[in-house]
Each structure stands twice: as C-alpha cells, then as structure tokens.
Amino acid sequence: MLEREFKYYIDNQTDLVEKYNNRFIVIKDESVVGAYDDELTAYLESKKKYPLGTFLIQHCQAGKESYTQVFHSNAIF
C-alpha cells in the first residue's frame, strides 16, 4: 500500500536528509507533505489531513541502516 512512498524515500534519501535531517517526514503520493520534530506529532497532524494508511512517516537520517520497512494499518482483523 505504501510501497511507492517508501521507494520515494529510498530513491531520494540523500536530498531529503540534506533538507530534513533528523526530522520525521510525512510522505504522501511521492512527495513530502510535512516535517516534524517527533513521530507522535507527525502522526497526529497527518491523520487530521489524510486517511490512515495513505501516508508514510519516516525518520529522516542518512544511511541504509536508518530505515526499516514497518507499515501500520487501521484494518481490524
């Protein structure tokens, strides 16, 4: 579901780190729509604007080891 957003982050990580280093960025539709100092604020502000499951929150740091692929969903099983 958020594969495009994650790929956007990986493909643009160097440029994104230059601009948003150590911030939590919100990626939707292959663009950065927000940058926050902490993950909770990024989540709370983004869910006001966008449906859950339609945006990715990524801690913006250099290096391959700085990211993991964790997806959260509001689906109920």
Secondary structure, DSSP 8 states (H G I E B T S, - for coil): --HHHHHHHHHHHHHHHHHHTTSEEEEETTEEEEEESSHHHHHHHHHHHS-TTS-EEEE--SSGGG-----------
